[in-house]
Amino acid sequence: MWEWVRRAVLHSLSTALLRLWKWARAFWYKNGLLTLSMLSVVTGCLLGFLLRALELTDLEKQYFSFPGELLMRMLKMLILPLITSSLMSGLATMDSKACGKMGVITITYYLWTTFMAVTVGIILVVSIHPGAAAQKDNYSVRKVVLSSADALLDLIRNMFPSNLVEASFQQYRTVLVPVVKSPAFPKIPGKPVNFIYFAPDDKNPEIHRPVFLELTPSPEMTYRTLAGTSNEMNVLGIVIFSATIGLLLGKMGERGAPLVNVCQCLNEAVMKIVSMAVWYFPFGIVFLIAGKILEMEDPSVIGQKLGLYVITVVSGLAFHGIILLPLLFVLITKKNPFAFIQGILQALLIALATSSSSATLPITLKCLLENNGIDRRVARFVLPVGATINMDGTALYEAVAAIFIAQVNEYELDLGQIITISITASAASIGAAGIPQSGLVTMVIVLTSVGLPTEDITLIIAVDWAL
């Protein structure tokens, strides 16, 4: 009898272990990579704050962040072939009428959600009034920035790149060159005339360094605009060119079929590369997040100065991303939004770690196709366009930052100026590149639209990456 009981117990245990093993294997097959990515985000945050106590040098921080740098380079490598192949093959295989209808719906949806994000940000920043708790430093570094007209013209120029090869690694940007006009100095008996001379260096007498004496009155300083470039991919220009070629290939019919086949093959090859590379992402995320935390300034000092501002922005982003967008999803599709979010959770984690919608594009496309079953033709069109112009978070962030800077300067904004900020923040977010800290570049458009000091952008640089 006892033998029978022993066998029954062993059989029950073995059956339970087998079921547990099958469940664990199925869970790992379906959610293993997502679980690793979530653990890597938490590990990166903990590791970054623990290593801050060691006070690493800049060189040591650079070495430590190397695996994270590889992750960013890997993702950026896939952006260009993915955007071109996705748009060309996706638009070429669609009917022109259907493509036009989808384009109108897509752009309309993007503009409405961006405007909603700006509205949420403005309501919160006016209600919380975070500028009352922040103060300017006694000193400030005056940074010369472009006017809103020059920034807007740069956006239009980048829509039509003069060189497609150059657009893959550079974009147009107007630069300001200082021009000094020295005033005439009268000769005063008994006093030397101000001048600039060269003196030997204290450590190395063979090297002579210029010594500038303060001129009175100060020389007149003006700035001249010149054509320049920045080392950022011109995603907007590539998207417009690829979309145009895709539409024309679709109208060419059989004559354009060979190039369409090439684009489809290239797209499938890139997605296979993404499928292989995703297993490196959890490892890279740890060092990417930890490295960024190591580069941050003292969190306690930042919290005292900008704590309310950070709470305002985070609250607006959370309300927009967790309540408004899922509510829109329910109203339009009549489906569970959180099941959809679960399918793209890995893309959200990669976006959190990289701070770049463009770099996250390969993972987003993979999640939508494999997890959420989105039509391949729709995803190929909507995602590259969305990664370029659908910047809800940037729009909310810029609107809050502009009103925050006005509050710090005790500058009262009327209703017309607040409406101007909402419109310009929405427009500026469209021109913002999908790269880290791109919002700082386009924020000048928002500030100059209502006459706010553009040099006060330096107030929020310390928390820009985290937000």
C-alpha positions as CSV (number, residue, x, y, z in Angstrom):
1,M,0.0,0.0,0.0
2,W,2.8,2.4,0.9
3,E,4.5,1.7,-2.3
4,W,1.3,2.6,-4.2
5,V,1.1,5.9,-2.3
6,R,4.7,6.6,-3.0
7,R,4.2,6.0,-6.7
8,A,1.1,8.1,-6.8
9,V,2.9,11.0,-5.1
10,L,5.8,10.7,-7.4
11,H,3.5,10.6,-10.4
12,S,1.7,13.7,-9.2
13,L,4.9,15.6,-8.6
14,S,6.3,14.6,-12.0
15,T,3.1,15.7,-13.7
16,A,3.1,19.0,-11.9
17,L,6.8,19.6,-12.7
18,L,6.2,18.7,-16.3
19,R,3.2,21.1,-16.6
20,L,5.3,23.8,-14.9
21,W,8.2,23.2,-17.3
22,K,5.8,23.4,-20.3
23,W,4.3,26.6,-18.9
24,A,7.7,28.1,-18.2
25,R,9.0,27.2,-21.7
26,A,5.9,28.7,-23.4
27,F,6.1,31.8,-21.2
28,W,9.8,32.2,-22.0
29,Y,9.2,31.6,-25.7
30,K,6.6,34.3,-25.8
31,N,7.7,36.8,-23.1
32,G,11.3,35.9,-22.4
33,L,12.9,38.8,-24.2
34,L,10.3,41.3,-22.8
35,T,11.1,40.0,-19.3
36,L,14.8,40.4,-19.8
37,S,14.3,44.0,-21.1
38,M,12.2,44.9,-18.1
39,L,14.8,43.5,-15.7
40,S,17.6,45.3,-17.6
41,V,15.8,48.7,-17.2
42,V,15.6,48.2,-13.4
43,T,19.1,46.8,-13.2
44,G,20.5,49.8,-15.2
45,C,18.8,52.3,-12.9
46,L,20.1,50.6,-9.7
47,L,23.6,50.1,-11.1
48,G,23.8,53.8,-12.3
49,F,22.8,55.2,-8.8
50,L,25.1,52.8,-7.0
51,L,28.1,53.6,-9.2
52,R,27.6,57.4,-8.6
53,A,29.1,56.9,-5.2
54,L,32.4,55.8,-6.8
55,E,32.8,59.2,-8.5
56,L,34.2,57.8,-11.8
57,T,36.2,59.9,-14.1
58,D,34.9,61.0,-17.5
59,L,37.1,58.4,-19.2
60,E,35.9,55.6,-16.9
61,K,32.3,56.6,-17.6
62,Q,33.0,56.5,-21.3
63,Y,34.5,53.0,-21.1
64,F,31.6,51.8,-18.9
65,S,29.0,53.1,-21.4
66,F,30.6,51.4,-24.3
67,P,28.1,48.4,-24.5
68,G,25.2,51.0,-24.5
69,E,26.9,52.9,-27.2
70,L,27.0,49.8,-29.3
71,L,23.3,49.4,-28.9
72,M,22.6,52.9,-30.1
73,R,24.9,52.4,-33.1
74,M,23.3,49.1,-33.9
75,L,19.8,50.7,-33.9
76,K,20.9,53.8,-35.9
77,M,22.5,51.5,-38.5
78,L,19.1,50.0,-39.3
79,I,17.1,53.3,-39.6
80,L,18.1,54.3,-43.2
81,P,17.5,50.9,-44.9
82,L,14.3,50.3,-42.9
83,I,12.7,53.7,-43.7
84,T,13.5,53.6,-47.4
85,S,12.5,50.0,-48.0
86,S,9.3,50.2,-45.8
87,L,7.9,53.3,-47.4
88,M,8.8,52.4,-51.0
89,S,7.5,48.9,-50.8
90,G,4.5,49.7,-48.6
91,L,3.2,52.6,-50.8
92,A,4.0,50.9,-54.1
93,T,1.8,47.9,-53.2
94,M,-1.2,50.0,-52.2
95,D,-3.9,51.5,-54.3
96,S,-3.4,55.2,-54.9
97,K,-6.9,56.1,-53.5
98,A,-6.5,53.9,-50.5
99,C,-3.0,55.3,-49.9
100,G,-4.3,58.9,-50.1
101,K,-7.1,58.1,-47.7
102,M,-4.8,56.4,-45.3
103,G,-2.4,59.4,-45.5
104,V,-5.1,61.9,-44.7
105,I,-6.3,59.8,-41.7
106,T,-2.8,59.3,-40.4
107,I,-1.8,63.0,-40.6
108,T,-5.1,64.1,-39.1
109,Y,-4.7,61.7,-36.2
110,Y,-1.2,62.7,-35.6
111,L,-2.1,66.4,-35.5
112,W,-5.0,65.9,-33.2
113,T,-3.1,63.9,-30.7
114,T,-0.3,66.4,-30.7
115,F,-2.7,69.2,-30.1
116,M,-4.3,67.2,-27.2
117,A,-0.9,66.7,-25.7
118,V,-0.1,70.4,-25.8
119,T,-3.5,71.2,-24.2
120,V,-2.8,68.8,-21.4
121,G,0.6,70.3,-20.8
122,I,-0.7,73.9,-20.7
123,I,-3.5,73.1,-18.3
124,L,-1.1,71.4,-15.9
125,V,1.7,74.0,-16.0
126,V,-0.8,76.8,-15.5
127,S,-2.5,74.9,-12.6
128,I,0.7,73.7,-10.8
129,H,2.8,76.9,-11.6
130,P,6.2,75.2,-11.2
131,G,8.1,78.4,-12.1
132,A,7.3,79.9,-8.6
133,A,9.6,77.4,-6.9
134,A,12.5,77.8,-9.4
135,Q,15.1,80.5,-9.5
136,K,17.7,81.6,-11.9
137,D,21.4,81.3,-10.9
138,N,23.2,84.5,-10.3
139,Y,25.2,83.8,-13.4
140,S,24.0,82.6,-16.7
141,V,25.8,81.7,-19.9
142,R,24.3,83.6,-22.8
143,K,23.9,81.2,-25.7
144,V,23.3,82.7,-29.2
145,V,20.5,80.8,-30.8
146,L,18.7,81.0,-34.1
147,S,15.6,83.1,-34.7
148,S,12.3,81.3,-35.2
149,A,12.3,82.2,-38.9
150,D,15.7,80.6,-39.5
151,A,14.7,77.5,-37.6
152,L,11.5,77.2,-39.6
153,L,13.4,77.7,-42.9
154,D,15.8,75.0,-41.9
155,L,12.9,72.6,-41.4
156,I,11.6,73.3,-44.9
157,R,15.1,73.0,-46.4
158,N,15.5,69.6,-44.7
159,M,12.3,68.4,-46.4
160,F,14.0,68.8,-49.7
161,P,17.7,67.7,-49.3
162,S,20.1,68.7,-52.0
163,N,22.1,65.5,-51.7
164,L,20.4,62.2,-50.7
165,V,23.8,60.6,-49.8
166,E,24.5,63.5,-47.4
167,A,21.0,63.3,-46.0
168,S,21.8,59.9,-44.6
169,F,24.3,61.3,-42.1
170,Q,23.8,65.1,-42.1
171,Q,21.1,67.7,-42.2
172,Y,21.1,71.4,-43.0
173,R,21.4,73.8,-40.1
174,T,22.0,77.6,-40.2
175,V,25.0,78.7,-38.2
176,L,25.7,82.1,-36.7
177,V,29.1,83.6,-37.2
178,P,30.1,86.5,-34.9
179,V,31.3,89.7,-36.5
180,V,33.1,92.2,-34.3
181,K,33.2,95.8,-35.1
182,S,35.7,97.6,-32.9
183,P,34.9,101.2,-32.1
184,A,37.3,104.0,-32.5
185,F,39.3,104.6,-29.3
186,P,40.5,108.2,-28.7
187,K,44.1,108.6,-27.5
188,I,44.1,109.9,-23.9
189,P,47.4,111.3,-22.7
190,G,48.9,109.3,-19.9
191,K,46.7,106.2,-20.5
192,P,47.6,103.2,-22.7
193,V,45.4,102.3,-25.5
194,N,43.5,98.9,-25.0
195,F,45.0,96.2,-27.2
196,I,45.4,92.4,-27.5
197,Y,48.9,91.0,-27.1
198,F,50.6,87.5,-26.9
199,A,52.3,86.4,-23.7
200,P,54.3,83.2,-23.0
201,D,52.4,80.4,-21.2
202,D,53.3,79.8,-17.6
203,K,53.9,76.0,-18.0
204,N,55.4,76.1,-21.5
205,P,57.3,79.4,-22.3
206,E,57.6,78.3,-25.9
207,I,53.9,78.7,-26.4
208,H,52.5,82.2,-26.6
209,R,48.8,82.7,-25.8
210,P,46.6,85.7,-26.6
211,V,45.7,88.0,-23.8
212,F,42.6,90.1,-24.3
213,L,42.3,93.4,-22.4
214,E,38.7,94.6,-21.8
215,L,37.8,97.3,-24.3
216,T,35.9,100.4,-23.2
217,P,33.5,101.0,-24.8
218,S,32.7,97.4,-25.7
219,P,33.0,96.4,-29.3
220,E,29.8,96.0,-31.3
221,M,29.0,92.4,-31.8
222,T,26.7,91.2,-34.7
223,Y,26.0,87.8,-36.2
224,R,25.9,86.7,-39.8
225,T,24.0,83.6,-40.9
226,L,25.8,81.0,-43.0
227,A,24.8,77.6,-44.4
228,G,26.0,74.7,-42.2
229,T,25.3,71.1,-41.3
230,S,24.8,69.0,-38.2
231,N,25.8,65.4,-37.8
232,E,22.3,64.0,-37.6
233,M,20.4,62.0,-40.2
234,N,17.9,64.0,-42.2
235,V,15.0,61.6,-41.5
236,L,12.4,64.1,-42.7
237,G,14.0,64.5,-46.1
238,I,14.5,60.7,-46.5
239,V,10.9,60.0,-45.6
240,I,9.5,62.5,-48.1
241,F,11.7,61.2,-50.9
242,S,11.0,57.6,-50.1
243,A,7.2,58.2,-49.9
244,T,7.3,60.0,-53.3
245,I,9.3,57.2,-55.0
246,G,6.9,54.6,-53.5
247,L,3.8,56.4,-54.8
248,L,5.4,56.7,-58.3
249,L,6.5,53.0,-58.3
250,G,2.9,52.0,-57.6
251,K,1.7,54.0,-60.6
252,M,4.4,52.6,-62.9
253,G,2.9,49.1,-62.6
254,E,5.0,46.3,-64.1
255,R,7.9,48.6,-65.0
256,G,8.4,49.5,-61.3
257,A,7.9,45.9,-60.1
258,P,11.7,45.0,-60.0
259,L,12.6,47.9,-57.7
260,V,9.6,47.1,-55.5
261,N,10.8,43.5,-55.2
262,V,14.2,44.8,-54.2
263,C,12.7,47.0,-51.5
264,Q,10.6,44.1,-50.2
265,C,13.6,41.8,-50.0
266,L,15.7,44.6,-48.3
267,N,12.9,45.1,-45.8
268,E,12.7,41.4,-44.9
269,A,16.5,41.2,-44.6
270,V,16.5,44.2,-42.2
271,M,13.8,42.6,-40.1
272,K,15.8,39.4,-39.9
273,I,18.7,41.4,-38.6
274,V,16.5,43.0,-36.0
275,S,15.3,39.5,-34.9
276,M,18.9,38.5,-34.3
277,A,20.0,41.7,-32.7
278,V,17.2,42.0,-30.1
279,W,18.9,39.5,-27.9
280,Y,21.7,41.9,-27.3
281,F,19.3,44.7,-26.3
282,P,18.8,43.7,-22.7
283,F,22.5,43.7,-22.1
284,G,23.0,47.1,-23.9
285,I,20.1,48.7,-22.1
286,V,21.7,48.1,-18.7
287,F,24.9,50.1,-19.6
288,L,23.0,52.7,-21.7
289,I,20.7,53.7,-18.8
290,A,23.4,53.4,-16.1
291,G,25.8,55.5,-18.2
292,K,23.2,58.3,-18.6
293,I,22.5,58.3,-14.8
294,L,26.3,58.6,-14.2
295,E,26.4,61.6,-16.4
296,M,23.6,63.4,-14.6
297,E,24.2,66.2,-12.2
298,D,23.5,65.9,-8.5
299,P,19.8,64.7,-8.3
300,S,19.2,66.4,-5.0
301,V,20.2,69.8,-6.3
302,I,18.2,69.4,-9.4
303,G,15.2,68.3,-7.4
304,Q,15.3,71.4,-5.3
305,K,15.5,73.7,-8.3
306,L,13.3,71.8,-10.8
307,G,11.3,69.3,-8.8
308,L,7.9,70.8,-9.5
309,Y,8.8,71.3,-13.2
310,V,9.7,67.6,-13.5
311,I,6.5,66.5,-11.7
312,T,4.5,68.7,-14.1
313,V,6.0,67.2,-17.3
314,V,5.9,63.6,-16.1
315,S,2.2,64.1,-15.0
316,G,1.3,65.4,-18.4
317,L,3.1,62.6,-20.2
318,A,1.5,60.0,-18.0
319,F,-2.0,61.4,-18.4
320,H,-1.6,61.6,-22.2
321,G,0.0,58.1,-22.6
322,I,-1.9,56.1,-20.0
323,I,-5.4,57.7,-20.2
324,L,-5.9,59.8,-23.3
325,L,-4.3,57.6,-26.0
326,P,-5.8,54.3,-24.6
327,L,-9.2,56.0,-24.4
328,L,-8.9,57.0,-28.1
329,F,-7.9,53.4,-28.9
330,V,-11.1,52.1,-27.2
331,L,-13.3,54.7,-28.9
332,I,-12.0,53.9,-32.4
333,T,-11.3,50.2,-32.3
334,K,-13.7,49.0,-29.5
335,K,-10.8,46.7,-28.2
336,N,-8.7,46.4,-25.1
337,P,-5.9,48.9,-25.3
338,F,-3.7,47.3,-22.6
339,A,-3.5,44.1,-24.6
340,F,-2.2,46.2,-27.5
341,I,0.2,48.0,-25.2
342,Q,1.5,44.6,-24.0
343,G,2.4,43.7,-27.5
344,I,4.6,46.8,-28.0
345,L,6.0,47.0,-24.4
346,Q,9.4,46.0,-25.6
347,A,9.4,48.9,-28.1
348,L,8.4,51.2,-25.2
349,L,11.3,50.0,-23.1
350,I,13.8,50.5,-25.9
351,A,12.4,54.0,-26.4
352,L,12.8,54.7,-22.7
353,A,16.4,53.6,-22.8
354,T,17.5,55.3,-26.0
355,S,15.3,58.5,-25.9
356,S,15.0,58.2,-29.6
357,S,11.8,57.4,-31.6
358,S,13.9,56.9,-34.8
359,A,16.3,54.4,-33.2
360,T,13.2,52.5,-31.8
361,L,11.6,52.2,-35.2
362,P,13.0,48.7,-36.1
363,I,11.7,47.3,-32.8
364,T,8.3,49.0,-33.1
365,L,7.8,47.6,-36.6
366,K,8.8,44.1,-35.3
367,C,6.4,44.3,-32.3
368,L,3.4,45.5,-34.4
369,L,3.9,42.8,-37.1
370,E,4.6,39.8,-34.9
371,N,2.7,40.6,-31.7
372,N,-0.2,42.7,-32.7
373,G,-0.9,41.4,-36.2
374,I,-1.0,44.8,-37.9
375,D,-1.2,44.8,-41.7
376,R,2.3,45.0,-43.1
377,R,1.4,47.6,-45.7
378,V,-0.2,49.9,-43.1
379,A,2.7,49.6,-40.7
380,R,5.3,50.3,-43.3
381,F,3.7,53.6,-44.1
382,V,2.4,54.8,-40.7
383,L,5.5,54.0,-38.6
384,P,8.2,55.9,-40.5
385,V,5.9,58.9,-40.9
386,G,5.0,58.8,-37.2
387,A,8.6,58.4,-36.0
388,T,9.3,61.7,-37.9
389,I,6.3,64.0,-37.3
390,N,4.3,62.4,-34.4
391,M,6.0,63.9,-31.4
392,D,3.3,64.3,-28.8
393,G,5.8,64.2,-25.9
394,T,8.0,66.8,-27.5
395,A,5.1,69.1,-28.1
396,L,3.8,68.8,-24.5
397,Y,7.4,69.2,-23.2
398,E,8.0,72.4,-25.2
399,A,4.7,74.0,-24.2
400,V,5.3,73.3,-20.5
401,A,9.0,74.5,-20.8
402,A,8.0,77.8,-22.5
403,I,5.4,78.6,-19.9
404,F,7.7,77.5,-17.1
405,I,10.4,79.9,-18.4
406,A,7.8,82.7,-18.5
407,Q,6.9,81.9,-14.8
408,V,10.5,82.0,-13.7
409,N,10.9,85.4,-15.3
410,E,7.6,86.6,-13.8
411,Y,6.2,87.2,-17.2
412,E,2.4,87.1,-17.4
413,L,1.1,85.4,-20.5
414,D,-2.3,86.4,-21.8
415,L,-4.7,84.0,-23.6
416,G,-3.5,85.0,-27.0
417,Q,0.1,84.2,-26.1
418,I,-0.9,80.8,-24.6
419,I,-2.7,80.0,-27.9
420,T,0.4,81.0,-29.8
421,I,2.5,78.7,-27.6
422,S,0.2,75.8,-28.3
423,I,0.3,76.3,-32.0
424,T,4.0,76.9,-32.3
425,A,4.8,73.9,-29.9
426,S,2.7,71.6,-32.2
427,A,4.5,72.9,-35.3
428,A,7.9,72.8,-33.7
429,S,7.4,69.2,-32.6
430,I,6.9,68.2,-36.2
431,G,10.3,69.5,-37.1
432,A,12.0,67.9,-34.1
433,A,14.3,65.0,-35.1
434,G,13.7,61.6,-33.4
435,I,16.9,61.8,-31.5
436,P,17.8,62.6,-27.9
437,Q,17.5,66.3,-26.9
438,S,16.1,67.3,-30.2
439,G,13.4,69.3,-28.5
440,L,16.0,71.9,-27.3
441,V,16.7,72.8,-30.9
442,T,13.2,73.5,-31.9
443,M,12.2,75.1,-28.6
444,V,13.6,78.4,-29.8
445,I,10.6,78.7,-32.2
446,V,8.2,78.5,-29.2
447,L,10.1,80.9,-27.0
448,T,10.6,83.6,-29.7
449,S,7.0,83.4,-30.7
450,V,6.0,85.1,-27.4
451,G,9.2,87.1,-26.8
452,L,10.7,84.9,-24.1
453,P,14.5,84.9,-23.6
454,T,16.0,82.0,-25.5
455,E,19.1,81.8,-23.4
456,D,16.9,80.6,-20.5
457,I,16.8,77.2,-22.2
458,T,19.9,76.5,-20.1
459,L,17.5,76.3,-17.0
460,I,16.1,73.0,-18.1
461,I,19.1,71.3,-19.8
462,A,19.9,69.4,-16.6
463,V,16.7,67.4,-16.7
464,D,16.1,67.2,-20.4
465,W,17.4,63.7,-21.0
466,A,15.5,62.2,-18.0
467,L,12.2,63.8,-19.1
